[in-house]
């Protein structure tokens, strides 16, 4: 029983996968935050263009 616990504690096979998963999650979070800020600017640009087009038509 003690030997199995030691083997479990010494096993490092899954640690790299977990680290890569955490790195991927942080990168995805950074992308989402950047796109959130960019989305506000794009919406403002389209609203500005829409109002200019409406003024030009009338």
mmCIF file of the N, C-alpha and C atoms, coordinates in Angstrom:
data_MODEL
# 
_entry.id   MODEL 
# 
loop_
_atom_site.group_PDB 
_atom_site.id 
_atom_site.type_symbol 
_atom_site.label_atom_id 
_atom_site.label_alt_id 
_atom_site.label_comp_id 
_atom_site.label_asym_id 
_atom_site.label_entity_id 
_atom_site.label_seq_id 
_atom_site.pdbx_PDB_ins_code 
_atom_site.Cartn_x 
_atom_site.Cartn_y 
_atom_site.Cartn_z 
_atom_site.occupancy 
_atom_site.B_iso_or_equiv 
_atom_site.pdbx_formal_charge 
_atom_site.auth_seq_id 
_atom_site.auth_comp_id 
_atom_site.auth_asym_id 
_atom_site.auth_atom_id 
_atom_site.pdbx_PDB_model_num 
ATOM 1   N N  . UNK A 1 1  ? 0.833   -1.192 0.000   1.00 0.00 ? 1  UNK A N  1 
ATOM 2   C CA . UNK A 1 1  ? 0.000   0.000  0.000   1.00 0.00 ? 1  UNK A CA 1 
ATOM 3   C C  . UNK A 1 1  ? 0.874   1.251  0.000   1.00 0.00 ? 1  UNK A C  1 
ATOM 4   N N  . UNK A 1 2  ? 1.889   1.261  0.879   1.00 0.00 ? 2  UNK A N  1 
ATOM 5   C CA . UNK A 1 2  ? 2.787   2.417  0.962   1.00 0.00 ? 2  UNK A CA 1 
ATOM 6   C C  . UNK A 1 2  ? 3.540   2.585  -0.360  1.00 0.00 ? 2  UNK A C  1 
ATOM 7   N N  . UNK A 1 3  ? 3.913   1.473  -0.976  1.00 0.00 ? 3  UNK A N  1 
ATOM 8   C CA . UNK A 1 3  ? 4.612   1.516  -2.262  1.00 0.00 ? 3  UNK A CA 1 
ATOM 9   C C  . UNK A 1 3  ? 3.755   2.133  -3.354  1.00 0.00 ? 3  UNK A C  1 
ATOM 10  N N  . UNK A 1 4  ? 2.471   1.845  -3.346  1.00 0.00 ? 4  UNK A N  1 
ATOM 11  C CA . UNK A 1 4  ? 1.568   2.410  -4.349  1.00 0.00 ? 4  UNK A CA 1 
ATOM 12  C C  . UNK A 1 4  ? 1.401   3.911  -4.158  1.00 0.00 ? 4  UNK A C  1 
ATOM 13  N N  . UNK A 1 5  ? 1.343   4.360  -2.923  1.00 0.00 ? 5  UNK A N  1 
ATOM 14  C CA . UNK A 1 5  ? 1.228   5.788  -2.640  1.00 0.00 ? 5  UNK A CA 1 
ATOM 15  C C  . UNK A 1 5  ? 2.480   6.516  -3.113  1.00 0.00 ? 5  UNK A C  1 
ATOM 16  N N  . UNK A 1 6  ? 3.642   5.900  -2.865  1.00 0.00 ? 6  UNK A N  1 
ATOM 17  C CA . UNK A 1 6  ? 4.901   6.511  -3.323  1.00 0.00 ? 6  UNK A CA 1 
ATOM 18  C C  . UNK A 1 6  ? 4.948   6.598  -4.842  1.00 0.00 ? 6  UNK A C  1 
ATOM 19  N N  . UNK A 1 7  ? 4.508   5.521  -5.514  1.00 0.00 ? 7  UNK A N  1 
ATOM 20  C CA . UNK A 1 7  ? 4.470   5.548  -6.977  1.00 0.00 ? 7  UNK A CA 1 
ATOM 21  C C  . UNK A 1 7  ? 3.531   6.639  -7.489  1.00 0.00 ? 7  UNK A C  1 
ATOM 22  N N  . UNK A 1 8  ? 2.403   6.795  -6.838  1.00 0.00 ? 8  UNK A N  1 
ATOM 23  C CA . UNK A 1 8  ? 1.440   7.832  -7.238  1.00 0.00 ? 8  UNK A CA 1 
ATOM 24  C C  . UNK A 1 8  ? 2.032   9.222  -7.061  1.00 0.00 ? 8  UNK A C  1 
ATOM 25  N N  . UNK A 1 9  ? 2.709   9.459  -5.955  1.00 0.00 ? 9  UNK A N  1 
ATOM 26  C CA . UNK A 1 9  ? 3.294   10.768 -5.679  1.00 0.00 ? 9  UNK A CA 1 
ATOM 27  C C  . UNK A 1 9  ? 4.475   11.071 -6.588  1.00 0.00 ? 9  UNK A C  1 
ATOM 28  N N  . UNK A 1 10 ? 5.209   10.041 -7.009  1.00 0.00 ? 10 UNK A N  1 
ATOM 29  C CA . UNK A 1 10 ? 6.375   10.242 -7.864  1.00 0.00 ? 10 UNK A CA 1 
ATOM 30  C C  . UNK A 1 10 ? 6.017   10.337 -9.344  1.00 0.00 ? 10 UNK A C  1 
ATOM 31  N N  . UNK A 1 11 ? 4.810   10.002 -9.718  1.00 0.00 ? 11 UNK A N  1 
ATOM 32  C CA . UNK A 1 11 ? 4.399   10.009 -11.119 1.00 0.00 ? 11 UNK A CA 1 
ATOM 33  C C  . UNK A 1 11 ? 4.305   11.451 -11.621 1.00 0.00 ? 11 UNK A C  1 
ATOM 34  N N  . UNK A 1 12 ? 5.059   11.760 -12.666 1.00 0.00 ? 12 UNK A N  1 
ATOM 35  C CA . UNK A 1 12 ? 5.099   13.118 -13.221 1.00 0.00 ? 12 UNK A CA 1 
ATOM 36  C C  . UNK A 1 12 ? 4.557   13.167 -14.650 1.00 0.00 ? 12 UNK A C  1 
ATOM 37  N N  . UNK A 1 13 ? 3.933   12.114 -15.127 1.00 0.00 ? 13 UNK A N  1 
ATOM 38  C CA . UNK A 1 13 ? 3.505   12.038 -16.524 1.00 0.00 ? 13 UNK A CA 1 
ATOM 39  C C  . UNK A 1 13 ? 2.448   13.084 -16.879 1.00 0.00 ? 13 UNK A C  1 
ATOM 40  N N  . UNK A 1 14 ? 1.518   13.350 -16.024 1.00 0.00 ? 14 UNK A N  1 
ATOM 41  C CA . UNK A 1 14 ? 0.429   14.268 -16.353 1.00 0.00 ? 14 UNK A CA 1 
ATOM 42  C C  . UNK A 1 14 ? 0.712   15.719 -16.053 1.00 0.00 ? 14 UNK A C  1 
ATOM 43  N N  . UNK A 1 15 ? 1.820   15.999 -15.397 1.00 0.00 ? 15 UNK A N  1 
ATOM 44  C CA . UNK A 1 15 ? 2.079   17.384 -15.002 1.00 0.00 ? 15 UNK A CA 1 
ATOM 45  C C  . UNK A 1 15 ? 2.340   18.287 -16.196 1.00 0.00 ? 15 UNK A C  1 
ATOM 46  N N  . UNK A 1 16 ? 3.023   17.799 -17.216 1.00 0.00 ? 16 UNK A N  1 
ATOM 47  C CA . UNK A 1 16 ? 3.291   18.617 -18.401 1.00 0.00 ? 16 UNK A CA 1 
ATOM 48  C C  . UNK A 1 16 ? 1.985   18.953 -19.113 1.00 0.00 ? 16 UNK A C  1 
ATOM 49  N N  . UNK A 1 17 ? 1.090   17.997 -19.218 1.00 0.00 ? 17 UNK A N  1 
ATOM 50  C CA . UNK A 1 17 ? -0.190  18.239 -19.878 1.00 0.00 ? 17 UNK A CA 1 
ATOM 51  C C  . UNK A 1 17 ? -1.000  19.282 -19.112 1.00 0.00 ? 17 UNK A C  1 
ATOM 52  N N  . UNK A 1 18 ? -0.958  19.207 -17.803 1.00 0.00 ? 18 UNK A N  1 
ATOM 53  C CA . UNK A 1 18 ? -1.680  20.181 -16.987 1.00 0.00 ? 18 UNK A CA 1 
ATOM 54  C C  . UNK A 1 18 ? -1.077  21.566 -17.162 1.00 0.00 ? 18 UNK A C  1 
ATOM 55  N N  . UNK A 1 19 ? 0.245   21.647 -17.196 1.00 0.00 ? 19 UNK A N  1 
ATOM 56  C CA . UNK A 1 19 ? 0.905   22.946 -17.387 1.00 0.00 ? 19 UNK A CA 1 
ATOM 57  C C  . UNK A 1 19 ? 0.557   23.539 -18.743 1.00 0.00 ? 19 UNK A C  1 
ATOM 58  N N  . UNK A 1 20 ? 0.590   22.707 -19.791 1.00 0.00 ? 20 UNK A N  1 
ATOM 59  C CA . UNK A 1 20 ? 0.228   23.200 -21.119 1.00 0.00 ? 20 UNK A CA 1 
ATOM 60  C C  . UNK A 1 20 ? -1.238  23.632 -21.166 1.00 0.00 ? 20 UNK A C  1 
ATOM 61  N N  . UNK A 1 21 ? -2.087  22.920 -20.478 1.00 0.00 ? 21 UNK A N  1 
ATOM 62  C CA . UNK A 1 21 ? -3.495  23.307 -20.412 1.00 0.00 ? 21 UNK A CA 1 
ATOM 63  C C  . UNK A 1 21 ? -3.683  24.647 -19.728 1.00 0.00 ? 21 UNK A C  1 
ATOM 64  N N  . UNK A 1 22 ? -2.949  24.879 -18.649 1.00 0.00 ? 22 UNK A N  1 
ATOM 65  C CA . UNK A 1 22 ? -3.038  26.165 -17.955 1.00 0.00 ? 22 UNK A CA 1 
ATOM 66  C C  . UNK A 1 22 ? -2.515  27.313 -18.824 1.00 0.00 ? 22 UNK A C  1 
ATOM 67  N N  . UNK A 1 23 ? -1.431  27.063 -19.539 1.00 0.00 ? 23 UNK A N  1 
ATOM 68  C CA . UNK A 1 23 ? -0.886  28.089 -20.434 1.00 0.00 ? 23 UNK A CA 1 
ATOM 69  C C  . UNK A 1 23 ? -1.895  28.407 -21.532 1.00 0.00 ? 23 UNK A C  1 
ATOM 70  N N  . UNK A 1 24 ? -2.506  27.379 -22.115 1.00 0.00 ? 24 UNK A N  1 
ATOM 71  C CA . UNK A 1 24 ? -3.508  27.596 -23.165 1.00 0.00 ? 24 UNK A CA 1 
ATOM 72  C C  . UNK A 1 24 ? -4.706  28.368 -22.627 1.00 0.00 ? 24 UNK A C  1 
ATOM 73  N N  . UNK A 1 25 ? -5.126  28.074 -21.402 1.00 0.00 ? 25 UNK A N  1 
ATOM 74  C CA . UNK A 1 25 ? -6.250  28.796 -20.805 1.00 0.00 ? 25 UNK A CA 1 
ATOM 75  C C  . UNK A 1 25 ? -5.905  30.266 -20.579 1.00 0.00 ? 25 UNK A C  1 
ATOM 76  N N  . UNK A 1 26 ? -4.691  30.557 -20.146 1.00 0.00 ? 26 UNK A N  1 
ATOM 77  C CA . UNK A 1 26 ? -4.278  31.947 -19.945 1.00 0.00 ? 26 UNK A CA 1 
ATOM 78  C C  . UNK A 1 26 ? -4.202  32.701 -21.264 1.00 0.00 ? 26 UNK A C  1 
ATOM 79  N N  . UNK A 1 27 ? -3.713  32.043 -22.305 1.00 0.00 ? 27 UNK A N  1 
ATOM 80  C CA . UNK A 1 27 ? -3.658  32.683 -23.616 1.00 0.00 ? 27 UNK A CA 1 
ATOM 81  C C  . UNK A 1 27 ? -5.066  32.963 -24.126 1.00 0.00 ? 27 UNK A C  1 
ATOM 82  N N  . UNK A 1 28 ? -5.972  32.019 -23.966 1.00 0.00 ? 28 UNK A N  1 
ATOM 83  C CA . UNK A 1 28 ? -7.360  32.214 -24.394 1.00 0.00 ? 28 UNK A CA 1 
ATOM 84  C C  . UNK A 1 28 ? -8.006  33.361 -23.626 1.00 0.00 ? 28 UNK A C  1 
ATOM 85  N N  . UNK A 1 29 ? -7.727  33.454 -22.349 1.00 0.00 ? 29 UNK A N  1 
ATOM 86  C CA . UNK A 1 29 ? -8.281  34.541 -21.546 1.00 0.00 ? 29 UNK A CA 1 
ATOM 87  C C  . UNK A 1 29 ? -7.746  35.891 -22.019 1.00 0.00 ? 29 UNK A C  1 
ATOM 88  N N  . UNK A 1 30 ? -6.455  35.952 -22.330 1.00 0.00 ? 30 UNK A N  1 
ATOM 89  C CA . UNK A 1 30 ? -5.868  37.202 -22.832 1.00 0.00 ? 30 UNK A CA 1 
ATOM 90  C C  . UNK A 1 30 ? -6.487  37.601 -24.161 1.00 0.00 ? 30 UNK A C  1 
ATOM 91  N N  . UNK A 1 31 ? -6.737  36.635 -25.025 1.00 0.00 ? 31 UNK A N  1 
ATOM 92  C CA . UNK A 1 31 ? -7.368  36.929 -26.314 1.00 0.00 ? 31 UNK A CA 1 
ATOM 93  C C  . UNK A 1 31 ? -8.785  37.455 -26.111 1.00 0.00 ? 31 UNK A C  1 
ATOM 94  N N  . UNK A 1 32 ? -9.534  36.843 -25.215 1.00 0.00 ? 32 UNK A N  1 
ATOM 95  C CA . UNK A 1 32 ? -10.903 37.297 -24.955 1.00 0.00 ? 32 UNK A CA 1 
ATOM 96  C C  . UNK A 1 32 ? -10.930 38.720 -24.404 1.00 0.00 ? 32 UNK A C  1 
ATOM 97  N N  . UNK A 1 33 ? -10.019 39.045 -23.514 1.00 0.00 ? 33 UNK A N  1 
ATOM 98  C CA . UNK A 1 33 ? -9.954  40.390 -22.952 1.00 0.00 ? 33 UNK A CA 1 
ATOM 99  C C  . UNK A 1 33 ? -9.610  41.394 -24.047 1.00 0.00 ? 33 UNK A C  1 
ATOM 100 N N  . UNK A 1 34 ? -8.651  41.053 -24.901 1.00 0.00 ? 34 UNK A N  1 
ATOM 101 C CA . UNK A 1 34 ? -8.258  41.954 -25.986 1.00 0.00 ? 34 UNK A CA 1 
ATOM 102 C C  . UNK A 1 34 ? -9.399  42.153 -26.977 1.00 0.00 ? 34 UNK A C  1 
ATOM 103 N N  . UNK A 1 35 ? -10.108 41.088 -27.298 1.00 0.00 ? 35 UNK A N  1 
ATOM 104 C CA . UNK A 1 35 ? -11.229 41.208 -28.230 1.00 0.00 ? 35 UNK A CA 1 
ATOM 105 C C  . UNK A 1 35 ? -12.381 41.994 -27.621 1.00 0.00 ? 35 UNK A C  1 
ATOM 106 N N  . UNK A 1 36 ? -12.553 41.899 -26.319 1.00 0.00 ? 36 UNK A N  1 
ATOM 107 C CA . UNK A 1 36 ? -13.607 42.681 -25.658 1.00 0.00 ? 36 UNK A CA 1 
ATOM 108 C C  . UNK A 1 36 ? -13.359 44.171 -25.801 1.00 0.00 ? 36 UNK A C  1 
ATOM 109 N N  . UNK A 1 37 ? -12.134 44.599 -25.629 1.00 0.00 ? 37 UNK A N  1 
ATOM 110 C CA . UNK A 1 37 ? -11.801 46.007 -25.800 1.00 0.00 ? 37 UNK A CA 1 
ATOM 111 C C  . UNK A 1 37 ? -11.895 46.435 -27.242 1.00 0.00 ? 37 UNK A C  1 
ATOM 112 N N  . UNK A 1 38 ? -11.489 45.568 -28.144 1.00 0.00 ? 38 UNK A N  1 
ATOM 113 C CA . UNK A 1 38 ? -11.546 45.877 -29.571 1.00 0.00 ? 38 UNK A CA 1 
ATOM 114 C C  . UNK A 1 38 ? -12.989 45.956 -30.056 1.00 0.00 ? 38 UNK A C  1 
ATOM 115 N N  . UNK A 1 39 ? -13.862 45.142 -29.503 1.00 0.00 ? 39 UNK A N  1 
ATOM 116 C CA . UNK A 1 39 ? -15.259 45.123 -29.920 1.00 0.00 ? 39 UNK A CA 1 
ATOM 117 C C  . UNK A 1 39 ? -15.921 46.467 -29.673 1.00 0.00 ? 39 UNK A C  1 
ATOM 118 N N  . UNK A 1 40 ? -15.628 47.109 -28.568 1.00 0.00 ? 40 UNK A N  1 
ATOM 119 C CA . UNK A 1 40 ? -16.213 48.416 -28.288 1.00 0.00 ? 40 UNK A CA 1 
ATOM 120 C C  . UNK A 1 40 ? -15.794 49.442 -29.337 1.00 0.00 ? 40 UNK A C  1 
ATOM 121 N N  . UNK A 1 41 ? -14.542 49.390 -29.753 1.00 0.00 ? 41 UNK A N  1 
ATOM 122 C CA . UNK A 1 41 ? -14.065 50.321 -30.776 1.00 0.00 ? 41 UNK A CA 1 
ATOM 123 C C  . UNK A 1 41 ? -14.711 50.043 -32.131 1.00 0.00 ? 41 UNK A C  1 
ATOM 124 N N  . UNK A 1 42 ? -14.885 48.794 -32.472 1.00 0.00 ? 42 UNK A N  1 
ATOM 125 C CA . UNK A 1 42 ? -15.497 48.437 -33.753 1.00 0.00 ? 42 UNK A CA 1 
ATOM 126 C C  . UNK A 1 42 ? -16.967 48.854 -33.768 1.00 0.00 ? 42 UNK A C  1 
ATOM 127 N N  . UNK A 1 43 ? -17.663 48.655 -32.665 1.00 0.00 ? 43 UNK A N  1 
ATOM 128 C CA . UNK A 1 43 ? -19.068 49.067 -32.578 1.00 0.00 ? 43 UNK A CA 1 
ATOM 129 C C  . UNK A 1 43 ? -19.184 50.571 -32.730 1.00 0.00 ? 43 UNK A C  1 
ATOM 130 N N  . UNK A 1 44 ? -18.302 51.316 -32.082 1.00 0.00 ? 44 UNK A N  1 
ATOM 131 C CA . UNK A 1 44 ? -18.323 52.778 -32.201 1.00 0.00 ? 44 UNK A CA 1 
ATOM 132 C C  . UNK A 1 44 ? -18.053 53.205 -33.639 1.00 0.00 ? 44 UNK A C  1 
ATOM 133 N N  . UNK A 1 45 ? -17.132 52.533 -34.317 1.00 0.00 ? 45 UNK A N  1 
ATOM 134 C CA . UNK A 1 45 ? -16.823 52.854 -35.709 1.00 0.00 ? 45 UNK A CA 1 
ATOM 135 C C  . UNK A 1 45 ? -18.041 52.620 -36.604 1.00 0.00 ? 45 UNK A C  1 
ATOM 136 N N  . UNK A 1 46 ? -18.721 51.481 -36.434 1.00 0.00 ? 46 UNK A N  1 
ATOM 137 C CA . UNK A 1 46 ? -19.884 51.182 -37.263 1.00 0.00 ? 46 UNK A CA 1 
ATOM 138 C C  . UNK A 1 46 ? -21.032 52.145 -36.964 1.00 0.00 ? 46 UNK A C  1 
ATOM 139 N N  . UNK A 1 47 ? -21.214 52.510 -35.707 1.00 0.00 ? 47 UNK A N  1 
ATOM 140 C CA . UNK A 1 47 ? -22.257 53.483 -35.370 1.00 0.00 ? 47 UNK A CA 1 
ATOM 141 C C  . UNK A 1 47 ? -21.961 54.836 -36.010 1.00 0.00 ? 47 UNK A C  1 
ATOM 142 N N  . UNK A 1 48 ? -20.694 55.232 -36.008 1.00 0.00 ? 48 UNK A N  1 
ATOM 143 C CA . UNK A 1 48 ? -20.304 56.493 -36.643 1.00 0.00 ? 48 UNK A CA 1 
ATOM 144 C C  . UNK A 1 48 ? -20.557 56.439 -38.144 1.00 0.00 ? 48 UNK A C  1 
ATOM 145 N N  . UNK A 1 49 ? -20.174 55.340 -38.769 1.00 0.00 ? 49 UNK A N  1 
ATOM 146 C CA . UNK A 1 49 ? -20.411 55.193 -40.203 1.00 0.00 ? 49 UNK A CA 1 
ATOM 147 C C  . UNK A 1 49 ? -21.892 55.176 -40.524 1.00 0.00 ? 49 UNK A C  1 
ATOM 148 N N  . UNK A 1 50 ? -22.676 54.526 -39.703 1.00 0.00 ? 50 UNK A N  1 
ATOM 149 C CA . UNK A 1 50 ? -24.109 54.461 -39.913 1.00 0.00 ? 50 UNK A CA 1 
ATOM 150 C C  . UNK A 1 50 ? -24.749 55.843 -39.844 1.00 0.00 ? 50 UNK A C  1 
ATOM 151 N N  . UNK A 1 51 ? -24.339 56.637 -38.856 1.00 0.00 ? 51 UNK A N  1 
ATOM 152 C CA . UNK A 1 51 ? -24.916 57.969 -38.740 1.00 0.00 ? 51 UNK A CA 1 
ATOM 153 C C  . UNK A 1 51 ? -24.475 58.863 -39.895 1.00 0.00 ? 51 UNK A C  1 
ATOM 154 N N  . UNK A 1 52 ? -23.249 58.727 -40.364 1.00 0.00 ? 52 UNK A N  1 
ATOM 155 C CA . UNK A 1 52 ? -22.781 59.512 -41.515 1.00 0.00 ? 52 UNK A CA 1 
ATOM 156 C C  . UNK A 1 52 ? -23.538 59.119 -42.788 1.00 0.00 ? 52 UNK A C  1 
ATOM 157 N N  . UNK A 1 53 ? -23.802 57.832 -42.965 1.00 0.00 ? 53 UNK A N  1 
ATOM 158 C CA . UNK A 1 53 ? -24.564 57.384 -44.121 1.00 0.00 ? 53 UNK A CA 1 
ATOM 159 C C  . UNK A 1 53 ? -25.995 57.900 -44.072 1.00 0.00 ? 53 UNK A C  1 
ATOM 160 N N  . UNK A 1 54 ? -26.585 57.888 -42.873 1.00 0.00 ? 54 UNK A N  1 
ATOM 161 C CA . UNK A 1 54 ? -27.957 58.389 -42.723 1.00 0.00 ? 54 UNK A CA 1 
ATOM 162 C C  . UNK A 1 54 ? -28.015 59.878 -43.047 1.00 0.00 ? 54 UNK A C  1 
ATOM 163 N N  . UNK A 1 55 ? -27.012 60.647 -42.628 1.00 0.00 ? 55 UNK A N  1 
ATOM 164 C CA . UNK A 1 55 ? -26.968 62.089 -42.936 1.00 0.00 ? 55 UNK A CA 1 
ATOM 165 C C  . UNK A 1 55 ? -26.799 62.317 -44.435 1.00 0.00 ? 55 UNK A C  1 
ATOM 166 N N  . UNK A 1 56 ? -26.013 61.490 -45.087 1.00 0.00 ? 56 UNK A N  1 
ATOM 167 C CA . UNK A 1 56 ? -25.757 61.655 -46.514 1.00 0.00 ? 56 UNK A CA 1 
ATOM 168 C C  . UNK A 1 56 ? -27.006 61.342 -47.338 1.00 0.00 ? 56 UNK A C  1 
ATOM 169 N N  . UNK A 1 57 ? -27.831 60.398 -46.878 1.00 0.00 ? 57 UNK A N  1 
ATOM 170 C CA . UNK A 1 57 ? -29.024 60.026 -47.615 1.00 0.00 ? 57 UNK A CA 1 
ATOM 171 C C  . UNK A 1 57 ? -30.096 61.097 -47.497 1.00 0.00 ? 57 UNK A C  1 
ATOM 172 N N  . UNK A 1 58 ? -30.195 61.720 -46.347 1.00 0.00 ? 58 UNK A N  1 
ATOM 173 C CA . UNK A 1 58 ? -31.258 62.714 -46.139 1.00 0.00 ? 58 UNK A CA 1 
ATOM 174 C C  . UNK A 1 58 ? -30.821 64.064 -46.476 1.00 0.00 ? 58 UNK A C  1 
# 
